Amino acid sequence: MGIQLHITNTNPGCSDKEVIEKALKENSIILTFDRDYGEIIFKYGIANPPAIVYFRFKGNNPEFAGKMLDEIINAKMYILENTFTVIEENNIRQRVYISK
């Protein structure tokens, strides 16, 4: 995997739109616990980043999100590019969009 950055460390207080712009510029996947990104992408049509993974279920420990993402990538059952991926406790669902 490439370089991993935590937006609150590199750009504290930036807006969701700024996060999307940064992801576009750096060709990065957005990993988030914030459901607002689905609305931003599908309702308001703001520029789409390479991919968004929304962790709706946060698990019981801080490592949960990383472990789930690793399992998804290694299973090769899902394509993350150009998708809004929602990870729930017992389900993973995706909605495809076109990057802008």
Secondary structure, 3 states (H helix, E strand, C coil): CCCCCCHHHHCCCCCHHHHHHHHHHHCCEEEECCCHHHHHHHCCCCCCCCEEEEECCCCCCCCHHHHHHHHHHHHCCCCCCCEEEEECCCCEEEEECCCC
